[in-house]
Amino acid sequence: MPLLDGLALRAIRLYQRRLSRHKGFRCAHAALHGGASCSAAVARIVREDGLWAGRSRVAARFQACRAAHTALRGGSPLALGSWSGARVQGVCCCGPLPIPFRCG
């Protein structure tokens, strides 16, 4: 495994163990659609493709998480059903820095 991939996976594990669990929140994508959080999905991409080769998949995942955040915040049709009127707050992991937000 290339050095950069190993460092990225260690950084993701550190984030998951030290920061994410204290938020009491999953990323917007996982909150809206279920399934893996962005950090888990990105770790899987890095293991499968490597950080450099998987960068377009990582970017697509973060873009999908931003869209889910918008859906939860703005009440778009994606947020209807069990999420209609839901209040979600926490820190979105869309990008290199956590972005605080409140939905609902």
LINZIMO-V695398 format. One record per residue. N is the residue number from 1. RES is the residue in one small letter. PSI is psi in degrees with one decimal (NA if undefined). OMEGA is omega as a letter, one per 20 degrees, with the letter a starting at -180 (* if undefined). NEAR is the number of other C-alpha atoms within 10 Angstrom. Layout:
BEGIN
N_RES_PSI_OMEGA_NEAR ; N_RES_PSI_OMEGA_NEAR
END
This chain:
BEGIN
1_m_128.7_r_7 ; 2_p_151.8_a_8 ; 3_l_-44.7_a_8 ; 4_l_-39.3_r_13 ; 5_d_-44.3_r_17 ; 6_g_-41.2_r_15 ; 7_l_-41.0_r_12 ; 8_a_-43.6_r_17 ; 9_l_-38.5_r_21 ; 10_r_-39.8_r_13 ; 11_a_-39.8_r_14 ; 12_i_-44.2_r_17 ; 13_r_-41.7_r_16 ; 14_l_-46.6_r_12 ; 15_y_-47.6_a_13 ; 16_q_-39.7_a_15 ; 17_r_-35.9_a_11 ; 18_r_-34.1_a_11 ; 19_l_-51.6_a_11 ; 20_s_-42.3_a_19 ; 21_r_-24.8_r_11 ; 22_h_-16.7_r_9 ; 23_k_-28.5_a_11 ; 24_g_33.7_a_10 ; 25_f_146.1_r_16 ; 26_r_162.8_r_22 ; 27_c_163.0_a_24 ; 28_a_-37.5_a_30 ; 29_h_-47.6_r_26 ; 30_a_-35.2_r_15 ; 31_a_-39.4_a_18 ; 32_l_-44.6_a_19 ; 33_h_-12.7_a_13 ; 34_g_-175.9_r_11 ; 35_g_-159.7_a_11 ; 36_a_148.6_r_15 ; 37_s_168.9_r_21 ; 38_c_-39.9_a_23 ; 39_s_-40.3_r_23 ; 40_a_-40.3_r_15 ; 41_a_-42.1_r_16 ; 42_v_-39.5_r_24 ; 43_a_-41.5_r_21 ; 44_r_-42.6_r_16 ; 45_i_-44.3_r_18 ; 46_v_-41.6_r_22 ; 47_r_-38.5_a_16 ; 48_e_-46.1_a_11 ; 49_d_-20.8_a_13 ; 50_g_157.2_a_20 ; 51_l_-45.9_a_22 ; 52_w_-48.4_a_11 ; 53_a_-27.5_a_12 ; 54_g_7.6_a_17 ; 55_r_-32.2_r_15 ; 56_s_-36.0_r_11 ; 57_r_-38.2_r_16 ; 58_v_-46.1_r_22 ; 59_a_-40.1_r_14 ; 60_a_-38.2_r_12 ; 61_r_-45.0_r_21 ; 62_f_-36.1_r_24 ; 63_q_-41.6_r_15 ; 64_a_-35.5_r_16 ; 65_c_-39.4_r_25 ; 66_r_-41.2_r_19 ; 67_a_-39.3_r_16 ; 68_a_-39.9_r_22 ; 69_h_-44.5_r_24 ; 70_t_-41.5_r_16 ; 71_a_-43.1_r_20 ; 72_l_-37.9_a_27 ; 73_r_-42.0_a_20 ; 74_g_-4.6_r_13 ; 75_g_33.0_r_17 ; 76_s_167.5_r_13 ; 77_p_-24.5_r_10 ; 78_l_-25.7_a_16 ; 79_a_0.1_a_20 ; 80_l_171.5_a_14 ; 81_g_-135.2_a_9 ; 82_s_-16.1_a_8 ; 83_w_-3.2_a_16 ; 84_s_123.0_r_14 ; 85_g_7.5_a_14 ; 86_a_147.3_r_15 ; 87_r_120.8_a_11 ; 88_v_134.3_r_18 ; 89_q_154.5_a_18 ; 90_g_-146.5_a_18 ; 91_v_123.1_r_19 ; 92_c_136.1_a_22 ; 93_c_33.7_a_21 ; 94_c_91.4_r_21 ; 95_g_-172.8_a_15 ; 96_p_-19.8_r_7 ; 97_l_141.5_r_9 ; 98_p_139.9_a_11 ; 99_i_111.9_r_11 ; 100_p_142.8_r_10 ; 101_f_162.3_r_12 ; 102_r_128.1_r_13 ; 103_c_145.3_r_17 ; 104_g_NA_*_13
END
